Amino acid sequence: QVQLVESGGGLVQTGGSLRLSCAASGRTFSSSAMGWFRQAPGKEREFVAAINWSGSNTWYADSVKGRFTISRDNAKNTVYLQMNSLKPEDSAVYYCSAVSYYSGIFGGPFGSWGQGTQVTVSS
């Protein structure tokens, strides 16, 4: 089973940038599609971005399209989320997870979650 550790969160001003990392253990990482999710207090977990195993296909929620970029380095068993032009509404705990991927379509998460990393954007 893949174990996940997220890092890179912090406090940033509106318009700033952060780069999140998700380090995975386990031999199945390089063959798994991966996704980033976020959850703000009192809200449901939101699917933010996803990438297929090779990095050739990505997906973004409308709320982050054009500002966030997901990428991966299979040699390092790590998936990244570059977040630019941050807004206060981006404040949340960010998680990564394996996601289903079939015929070019990303599905929901499966497997384990990490502890998450807190992102706070001040106005």
Disulfide bonds with the S-S distance in Angstrom:
Cys22-Cys96 1.86
